[in-house]
Amino acid sequence: MKNWFKLISWVAVIMTGALLIYGIHDMPAWGDPDSPANAHVSPRYILEATEKTATPNIVSAVLADYRGYDTLGETTVIFTAAISCLFLLRRRGGKK
């Protein structure tokens, strides 16, 4: 039974690796100036970020305004994990 589990695990790892390697063939070359991120997204952020968000810093505008939903989601996950850890690790009031 243990050998079957190892075999199935190895097959799953190899198949996942093969799919990931197959998927990178559609990606643009590293640093390609014609890639969609460099051709469409970055220029829009650079040219319009300070005007649309009223934030003087482009990095803050992107992180807080454009990526606000992602950041809020990440913050919510971290907050939930912290509260869960506090509940799990708290001491219960009782006899000493």
Number of C-alpha atoms within 10 A of each C-alpha: 5 6 8 9 10 11 11 11 12 12 12 12 12 12 12 12 12 11 11 11 10 10 10 10 9 7 8 13 11 7 8 11 11 11 14 11 12 13 12 11 11 12 12 11 17 14 11 14 21 17 12 11 16 12 15 11 11 17 14 15 22 17 13 16 16 14 12 13 12 12 14 12 11 12 12 12 11 12 12 12 12 12 11 12 11 11 11 9 9 9 8 7 6 5 4 3
